[in-house]
Amino acid sequence: MGFQTTSLFGYRVSCGGIRHDVARALDFVKRRTGPAYMACANPHSLVMAVKDPLFREALLNAGILVPDGAGIVLAAKILNKPIHERVAGFEFFRTLSDHATKNGGARYFFLGSSSNVLDLIAARLQREYPGITVCGTYSPPFADDFSAAENERMVAAINEAAPDVLWVGMTAPKQEKWIYRNRDKLAVPFIAAVGAVFDFYAGTKKRSSRFWQRLGLEWLPRFLNEPKRLWERNLKSTPIFLGWIVKEKVRQLTKCAIRTRGRSAV
């Protein structure tokens, strides 16, 4: 069976579920035909991409664009798209690690965050997934952009370590744009942009509980804890995204009504 995607606001979003996406990722690792990468589609990222052409290109060219966000699943339901399961970055990371461990292990490289977070990730992985080797980590400077020299050091460190999977945690859209710019320089079969997963797995930030996840409100506790950082995501991007859904639903209904009138006229 081929890779299952559906078109949502111009993007090819995966609709096969977490196991399907992980199988796709492991196939990239196995075939080693060149850098393929995973990115997350959520209301905020799609809204940001409207005004950021490079970010839009990065999302459009992702080998796997997972439906990360209850808003994506809601949009799919209203617009009759076959996305029935949210695939969060954290679940993708855990499920891929589970499957990689059962299939002989893998080599991981972590790019992003602080040295302390990276050390905590490596220590936890060693305990939980002894079959996975952390072949390298790199904590880049906290800056909007990297110098050419710094970027070369990052790429060289990754290539020298020869990972099977490169995990990038720099927040969106910085991480996706970095991957897209450097994908042809990286000798890595698969790359995943997972943002806050680094802090969640390291334990330096707490993920919202299952209760909020099941309600589709995982964002709410995070917003209440960090309103200054997350206000734009939740109070600006979300209403814009909901407007897109309404507009597209009206377009669908109008198109359906026109077809129905056409058949009646015949």
C-alpha positions as CSV (number, residue, x, y, z in Angstrom):
1,M,0.0,0.0,0.0
2,G,1.3,3.4,-0.9
3,F,1.8,6.4,1.4
4,Q,-1.6,7.7,2.4
5,T,-2.1,11.5,2.2
6,T,-4.9,13.9,1.7
7,S,-4.9,17.5,0.5
8,L,-5.7,20.1,3.2
9,F,-5.4,23.7,2.3
10,G,-2.9,22.9,-0.4
11,Y,-0.7,20.6,1.7
12,R,-0.2,16.8,1.5
13,V,-1.0,15.7,5.0
14,S,-0.6,12.1,6.1
15,C,-3.8,10.4,6.9
16,G,-2.7,6.8,7.6
17,G,-2.1,7.2,11.4
18,I,0.9,6.9,13.6
19,R,2.0,3.3,12.7
20,H,1.7,4.2,9.0
21,D,3.9,7.3,9.4
22,V,6.5,5.5,11.4
23,A,6.6,2.6,8.9
24,R,7.2,5.3,6.2
25,A,10.0,6.8,8.2
26,L,11.7,3.5,8.8
27,D,11.4,2.7,5.1
28,F,13.3,5.9,4.4
29,V,16.0,4.8,6.8
30,K,16.2,1.3,5.3
31,R,16.3,2.5,1.6
32,R,18.8,5.3,2.4
33,T,18.0,7.0,-0.9
34,G,18.7,10.5,0.4
35,P,17.4,12.9,3.0
36,A,13.7,12.7,3.6
37,Y,12.2,14.6,6.5
38,M,9.1,14.8,8.7
39,A,7.3,18.0,9.7
40,C,4.2,18.8,11.7
41,A,1.1,20.4,10.4
42,N,-0.9,22.3,12.9
43,P,-3.1,25.4,12.6
44,H,-0.4,27.8,13.7
45,S,2.2,26.4,11.3
46,L,-0.1,26.6,8.3
47,V,-1.1,30.1,9.1
48,M,2.5,31.2,9.6
49,A,3.5,29.7,6.3
50,V,1.2,32.1,4.4
51,K,3.6,34.9,5.1
52,D,6.8,32.8,5.1
53,P,7.5,31.4,1.6
54,L,10.6,29.4,2.8
55,F,8.6,27.8,5.6
56,R,5.8,27.0,3.1
57,E,8.2,25.3,0.8
58,A,9.6,23.3,3.7
59,L,6.2,22.0,4.6
60,L,5.2,21.3,1.0
61,N,8.3,19.2,0.4
62,A,8.2,17.2,3.6
63,G,8.3,13.4,3.0
64,I,5.9,13.1,5.9
65,L,3.6,15.9,7.1
66,V,1.9,14.6,10.1
67,P,-1.5,16.0,11.4
68,D,-0.1,17.4,14.7
69,G,-2.9,19.4,16.3
70,A,-6.5,18.8,17.2
71,G,-7.4,21.7,14.8
72,I,-6.1,19.7,11.8
73,V,-8.3,16.7,12.8
74,L,-11.3,19.0,13.3
75,A,-10.8,20.6,9.9
76,A,-10.6,17.2,8.3
77,K,-13.8,16.1,9.9
78,I,-15.7,19.2,8.8
79,L,-14.3,19.2,5.3
80,N,-14.8,15.4,4.8
81,K,-11.0,14.6,4.7
82,P,-9.8,11.1,5.8
83,I,-7.7,12.3,8.7
84,H,-9.1,10.5,11.8
85,E,-6.0,10.4,14.1
86,R,-3.8,13.1,15.4
87,V,-0.1,12.3,15.2
88,A,1.8,14.4,17.8
89,G,5.5,14.8,17.5
90,F,6.0,13.1,20.9
91,E,4.1,10.0,19.9
92,F,6.0,9.9,16.6
93,F,9.3,10.0,18.5
94,R,8.3,7.2,21.0
95,T,6.7,5.0,18.4
96,L,9.6,5.2,16.0
97,S,12.0,4.4,18.9
98,D,9.9,1.4,19.9
99,H,9.9,0.0,16.3
100,A,13.5,0.8,15.7
101,T,14.5,-1.0,18.9
102,K,12.5,-4.1,17.9
103,N,14.1,-4.1,14.5
104,G,17.8,-4.0,15.5
105,G,18.2,-0.5,16.8
106,A,19.2,2.8,15.2
107,R,21.7,5.6,15.5
108,Y,20.2,9.0,16.6
109,F,21.6,12.5,16.5
110,F,19.9,15.3,18.4
111,L,20.3,18.9,17.1
112,G,18.9,21.8,19.2
113,S,18.1,22.9,22.7
114,S,20.7,23.2,25.5
115,S,23.5,20.9,26.5
116,N,21.7,20.0,29.7
117,V,18.5,18.9,27.8
118,L,20.6,16.9,25.3
119,D,22.4,15.1,28.2
120,L,19.0,14.3,29.8
121,I,17.7,12.9,26.5
122,A,20.7,10.7,26.0
123,A,20.6,9.4,29.5
124,R,16.8,8.5,29.3
125,L,17.2,6.9,25.9
126,Q,20.0,4.7,27.3
127,R,17.6,3.5,30.0
128,E,14.5,3.1,27.9
129,Y,15.9,2.1,24.5
130,P,19.3,0.4,25.0
131,G,19.3,-0.7,21.4
132,I,19.4,2.9,20.2
133,T,22.8,4.6,20.0
134,V,23.0,8.4,20.5
135,C,25.9,8.9,18.1
136,G,26.0,12.7,18.6
137,T,24.4,15.8,19.9
138,Y,24.8,19.5,19.1
139,S,23.5,22.5,21.0
140,P,23.6,25.5,18.6
141,P,23.7,29.1,19.7
142,F,20.3,30.6,20.5
143,A,20.0,33.0,17.6
144,D,17.4,33.8,14.9
145,D,19.9,32.6,12.3
146,F,23.3,30.9,12.2
147,S,26.5,32.2,10.7
148,A,27.9,30.3,7.7
149,A,30.7,29.0,9.8
150,E,28.4,27.7,12.6
151,N,26.2,26.1,10.0
152,E,29.1,24.3,8.5
153,R,30.2,23.0,11.9
154,M,26.7,21.7,12.6
155,V,26.5,19.9,9.2
156,A,30.0,18.5,9.6
157,A,29.3,17.1,13.1
158,I,26.1,15.4,11.9
159,N,27.7,13.8,8.8
160,E,30.7,12.7,10.8
161,A,28.4,10.9,13.3
162,A,26.5,9.1,10.5
163,P,23.1,8.9,12.2
164,D,20.1,6.9,10.8
165,V,17.8,9.6,12.2
166,L,18.5,13.3,12.9
167,W,16.1,14.8,15.4
168,V,15.9,18.6,15.2
169,G,14.4,20.6,18.0
170,M,14.6,24.3,17.4
171,T,10.9,25.3,17.4
172,A,8.9,26.1,14.2
173,P,9.5,27.6,11.7
174,K,13.3,27.7,12.4
175,Q,13.8,24.0,12.5
176,E,11.8,23.2,9.3
177,K,13.6,26.0,7.4
178,W,17.0,24.8,8.6
179,I,16.3,21.3,7.4
180,Y,15.0,22.5,4.1
181,R,18.1,24.7,3.5
182,N,20.6,22.0,4.5
183,R,18.9,18.8,3.3
184,D,21.2,18.3,0.4
185,K,24.3,18.7,2.5
186,L,23.3,16.1,5.1
187,A,24.2,12.5,4.7
188,V,21.2,11.3,6.7
189,P,18.4,9.1,5.4
190,F,15.7,10.6,7.7
191,I,15.3,13.9,9.6
192,A,12.4,14.8,11.9
193,A,11.5,18.3,13.1
194,V,9.9,17.8,16.5
195,G,10.3,21.1,18.5
196,A,9.1,20.8,22.1
197,V,9.6,17.0,22.1
198,F,13.2,17.6,23.3
199,D,12.0,19.3,26.5
200,F,9.1,16.8,27.0
201,Y,11.4,13.8,26.8
202,A,14.1,15.4,28.8
203,G,11.6,16.2,31.5
204,T,12.5,19.9,31.6
205,K,8.9,20.8,30.5
206,K,5.8,18.8,31.4
207,R,3.4,17.8,28.6
208,S,-0.3,18.3,29.2
209,S,-2.0,15.3,30.7
210,R,-4.0,12.6,28.9
211,F,-7.2,14.3,30.0
212,W,-6.4,17.4,28.0
213,Q,-5.1,15.4,25.1
214,R,-8.3,13.4,24.8
215,L,-10.3,16.6,24.8
216,G,-8.2,18.0,22.0
217,L,-7.1,20.8,24.4
218,E,-3.5,19.9,25.0
219,W,-2.6,23.5,24.1
220,L,-4.6,25.0,26.9
221,P,-2.4,24.2,30.0
222,R,0.7,25.2,28.0
223,F,-0.9,28.5,27.0
224,L,-1.9,29.2,30.6
225,N,1.7,28.5,31.7
226,E,3.4,30.5,29.0
227,P,0.8,33.1,27.7
228,K,3.4,35.6,26.5
229,R,5.1,33.0,24.3
230,L,2.0,31.2,23.0
231,W,-0.6,34.0,22.7
232,E,-0.1,34.4,19.0
233,R,-0.4,30.7,18.3
234,N,-3.7,30.4,20.2
235,L,-5.4,33.8,20.0
236,K,-4.3,34.9,16.5
237,S,-3.6,31.9,14.4
238,T,-6.5,29.7,15.6
239,P,-9.2,32.2,14.7
240,I,-7.6,32.7,11.2
241,F,-7.5,28.9,10.7
242,L,-11.2,28.5,11.8
243,G,-12.0,31.2,9.2
244,W,-10.3,29.0,6.5
245,I,-12.4,26.0,7.5
246,V,-15.6,28.0,7.3
247,K,-14.6,29.5,3.9
248,E,-13.7,26.1,2.5
249,K,-16.9,24.5,3.8
250,V,-19.0,27.2,2.1
251,R,-17.0,26.6,-1.1
252,Q,-17.7,22.8,-0.9
253,L,-21.4,23.3,-0.3
254,T,-21.7,25.8,-3.1
255,K,-19.9,23.5,-5.5
256,C,-22.2,20.6,-4.5
257,A,-25.3,22.7,-4.9
258,I,-24.3,23.8,-8.4
259,R,-23.7,20.2,-9.4
260,T,-27.1,19.2,-8.0
261,R,-28.9,21.9,-9.9
262,G,-27.0,20.9,-13.1
263,R,-28.2,17.3,-12.7
264,S,-31.8,18.5,-12.1
265,A,-31.8,20.6,-15.2
266,V,-30.8,17.7,-17.3
